[in-house]
Amino acid sequence: MKRGDFVYVLIVILIGYLFGCMHGSQLVSKLKKVDIKNTGVKNSGASNTTILLGWKYGILVALIDIFKATLSILFVLYILNDQGITGETQTLLVYINALFIIIGHNYPVTMKFSGGKGTASLVGVLLAIDWKIAVIGIVILLLFTFTTDYLVVGVLFMYFSFLVTTYYFFGIEPAMVVVLLSVMCIMKHMENYKRIITKEETRISSMFRKES
């Protein structure tokens, strides 16, 4: 990356963080008058929304969090293409944008830096980056989630597939960004892993029994 490109690094960081701060759970919380963040498993993501309000509202939150990430990357691509920035530099900037979308989702200024865990937003990132990476990642997510009955297991393997496919298609620098994302994912889900060990983690099958 050239020295002059660092201004674009700042731009994609700012765009990613601001898009990441827009939480679907905040909108649903106001609509249903439920404090999603501080109820249930105390997480402001789609999975906790499903536990508290049912799969319909969980899907709504997931869709908002997915497409805010997709829109952020598409916006960044529009800017970079307009400025003639393509190739490896563009790819790395897109991955940096993706990193800060997840950071914004997990640590939003709008929620006192205590947000979700970024799973739905990562799906949106995959969809925007490359359809092949998205298909592989989503298949892996669904396979391991429904095989183990734990969403957190599927999420972990989705990040691993994202790392492998990124390295295969785009090389080491974007893959290093995914390493940072994966570390953040593991840290954010540490309590989930502990609950799996103690058999207290909510199973995916139980989430979808709730209809309202």
C-alpha positions as CSV (number, residue, x, y, z in Angstrom):
1,M,0.0,0.0,0.0
2,K,1.3,3.4,-1.0
3,R,1.8,6.3,1.5
4,G,-0.9,8.3,-0.1
5,D,-3.4,5.5,0.3
6,F,-3.5,5.9,4.1
7,V,-6.1,8.7,3.8
8,Y,-8.4,6.0,2.3
9,V,-7.6,3.7,5.3
10,L,-9.0,6.4,7.6
11,I,-12.0,6.8,5.3
12,V,-12.9,3.1,5.2
13,I,-12.3,2.8,9.0
14,L,-14.7,5.6,9.7
15,I,-17.4,4.3,7.2
16,G,-17.1,0.8,8.6
17,Y,-17.4,1.9,12.3
18,L,-20.3,4.2,11.7
19,F,-22.2,1.5,9.7
20,G,-21.3,-1.1,12.4
21,C,-22.9,1.1,15.1
22,M,-26.3,0.8,13.5
23,H,-27.9,-2.0,15.5
24,G,-31.0,-3.9,14.5
25,S,-31.6,-4.8,18.2
26,Q,-31.8,-1.2,19.1
27,L,-34.7,-0.7,16.7
28,V,-36.5,-3.8,17.8
29,S,-35.9,-2.9,21.5
30,K,-37.8,0.4,20.9
31,L,-40.5,-1.3,18.9
32,K,-41.2,-4.1,21.5
33,K,-40.1,-2.1,24.5
34,V,-37.8,-4.8,25.6
35,D,-34.2,-4.2,26.8
36,I,-32.6,-6.9,24.6
37,K,-29.1,-6.0,25.7
38,N,-29.7,-6.6,29.4
39,T,-32.2,-9.5,29.2
40,G,-31.9,-13.1,28.3
41,V,-28.2,-14.0,27.7
42,K,-27.5,-10.2,27.7
43,N,-26.4,-9.8,24.2
44,S,-27.7,-7.3,21.6
45,G,-27.6,-9.6,18.6
46,A,-30.1,-11.7,16.6
47,S,-29.6,-14.9,18.7
48,N,-30.7,-13.2,22.0
49,T,-33.5,-11.5,20.2
50,T,-34.7,-14.9,19.0
51,I,-34.5,-16.2,22.6
52,L,-36.5,-13.3,23.9
53,L,-39.0,-12.5,21.2
54,G,-39.1,-15.4,18.8
55,W,-37.5,-16.2,15.4
56,K,-39.4,-13.5,13.5
57,Y,-37.8,-10.7,15.4
58,G,-34.5,-12.5,15.4
59,I,-34.6,-12.7,11.6
60,L,-35.4,-9.0,11.4
61,V,-32.4,-8.0,13.6
62,A,-30.2,-10.4,11.6
63,L,-31.3,-8.9,8.3
64,I,-30.6,-5.3,9.5
65,D,-27.1,-6.4,10.8
66,I,-26.3,-8.4,7.7
67,F,-27.2,-5.7,5.2
68,K,-25.6,-2.8,7.1
69,A,-22.3,-4.6,6.5
70,T,-23.0,-5.3,2.9
71,L,-24.0,-1.7,2.3
72,S,-20.8,-0.4,4.0
73,I,-18.6,-2.5,1.7
74,L,-20.6,-1.6,-1.4
75,F,-20.2,2.1,-0.4
76,V,-16.5,1.7,0.1
77,L,-16.2,-0.1,-3.3
78,Y,-18.0,2.8,-5.0
79,I,-15.6,5.3,-3.5
80,L,-12.5,3.3,-4.3
81,N,-13.6,2.5,-7.9
82,D,-14.4,6.2,-8.4
83,Q,-10.9,7.1,-7.2
84,G,-9.3,4.5,-9.4
85,I,-8.1,2.3,-6.5
86,T,-8.3,-1.3,-7.6
87,G,-6.4,-4.6,-7.2
88,E,-4.7,-5.7,-4.0
89,T,-4.9,-2.2,-2.5
90,Q,-8.7,-2.2,-2.9
91,T,-9.0,-5.7,-1.5
92,L,-7.0,-4.8,1.6
93,L,-9.1,-1.6,2.2
94,V,-12.3,-3.6,1.9
95,Y,-11.0,-6.0,4.5
96,I,-10.1,-3.1,6.8
97,N,-13.6,-1.8,6.3
98,A,-15.0,-5.2,7.2
99,L,-12.9,-5.3,10.4
100,F,-14.3,-1.9,11.6
101,I,-17.8,-2.9,10.7
102,I,-17.5,-5.7,13.2
103,I,-15.7,-3.5,15.7
104,G,-18.5,-0.9,15.4
105,H,-21.1,-3.6,15.9
106,N,-19.3,-5.1,18.9
107,Y,-18.3,-1.8,20.5
108,P,-20.7,0.9,19.3
109,V,-20.5,4.4,20.6
110,T,-24.3,4.4,20.4
111,M,-24.5,1.7,23.1
112,K,-21.7,2.8,25.4
113,F,-19.2,0.5,23.5
114,S,-21.1,-2.6,24.5
115,G,-22.8,-4.2,21.5
116,G,-23.2,-7.6,19.9
117,K,-20.9,-10.3,18.7
118,G,-20.8,-9.6,15.0
119,T,-22.1,-12.9,13.5
120,A,-24.8,-11.5,11.3
121,S,-22.6,-8.6,10.2
122,L,-19.9,-11.1,9.2
123,V,-22.4,-12.8,6.9
124,G,-23.1,-9.4,5.3
125,V,-19.3,-8.9,4.9
126,L,-19.0,-12.3,3.2
127,L,-21.8,-11.5,0.8
128,A,-20.2,-8.3,-0.3
129,I,-16.6,-9.5,-0.6
130,D,-17.0,-12.6,-2.8
131,W,-20.0,-14.9,-3.5
132,K,-17.8,-18.0,-3.4
133,I,-16.4,-17.1,0.1
134,A,-20.0,-16.3,1.2
135,V,-21.4,-19.6,0.0
136,I,-18.6,-21.6,1.7
137,G,-18.9,-19.7,4.9
138,I,-22.7,-19.9,5.2
139,V,-22.7,-23.6,4.4
140,I,-20.1,-24.2,7.0
141,L,-22.1,-22.0,9.5
142,L,-25.3,-24.0,8.9
143,L,-23.6,-27.4,8.8
144,F,-21.8,-27.0,12.2
145,T,-24.7,-25.1,13.8
146,F,-27.3,-27.7,13.1
147,T,-25.0,-30.7,13.6
148,T,-23.9,-29.6,17.1
149,D,-27.1,-27.6,17.9
150,Y,-25.0,-24.7,19.0
151,L,-24.8,-21.5,17.0
152,V,-21.5,-20.5,18.5
153,V,-19.8,-23.6,17.1
154,G,-21.1,-22.9,13.6
155,V,-19.8,-19.3,14.0
156,L,-16.4,-20.4,15.0
157,F,-16.0,-22.7,12.0
158,M,-17.4,-19.9,9.7
159,Y,-14.6,-17.7,10.8
160,F,-12.1,-20.5,10.2
161,S,-13.5,-21.0,6.7
162,F,-13.3,-17.2,6.1
163,L,-9.6,-17.3,7.0
164,V,-8.8,-20.2,4.7
165,T,-10.8,-18.9,1.7
166,T,-9.4,-15.4,2.1
167,Y,-5.8,-16.7,2.1
168,Y,-6.6,-18.9,-0.9
169,F,-8.3,-16.1,-3.0
170,F,-6.6,-12.9,-1.8
171,G,-3.3,-13.7,0.0
172,I,-1.7,-13.1,3.3
173,E,-2.5,-9.4,4.1
174,P,-6.3,-9.7,3.9
175,A,-5.9,-13.1,5.8
176,M,-4.2,-11.3,8.6
177,V,-7.2,-9.0,9.0
178,V,-9.4,-12.1,9.3
179,V,-7.0,-13.4,12.0
180,L,-7.8,-10.2,14.0
181,L,-11.5,-10.8,13.4
182,S,-11.2,-14.4,14.5
183,V,-9.5,-13.4,17.7
184,M,-12.2,-10.9,18.5
185,C,-14.8,-13.5,17.8
186,I,-13.3,-16.0,20.2
187,M,-13.0,-13.3,22.9
188,K,-16.6,-12.3,22.4
189,H,-17.9,-15.8,22.6
190,M,-15.8,-17.0,25.5
191,E,-18.8,-17.1,27.8
192,N,-20.7,-19.2,25.3
193,Y,-17.9,-21.8,25.2
194,K,-17.9,-21.9,29.0
195,R,-21.7,-22.5,29.0
196,I,-21.3,-25.3,26.5
197,I,-18.9,-27.0,28.8
198,T,-21.4,-26.7,31.7
199,K,-24.3,-27.6,29.4
200,E,-26.0,-24.2,30.1
201,E,-25.7,-22.8,26.5
202,T,-29.0,-22.2,24.7
203,R,-29.4,-24.8,21.9
204,I,-30.4,-23.6,18.5
205,S,-33.4,-25.9,18.4
206,S,-34.9,-24.3,21.5
207,M,-34.6,-20.8,20.0
208,F,-37.0,-21.7,17.2
209,R,-39.6,-23.1,19.4
210,K,-40.5,-19.6,20.5
211,E,-43.0,-18.1,18.1
212,S,-43.7,-14.7,19.5
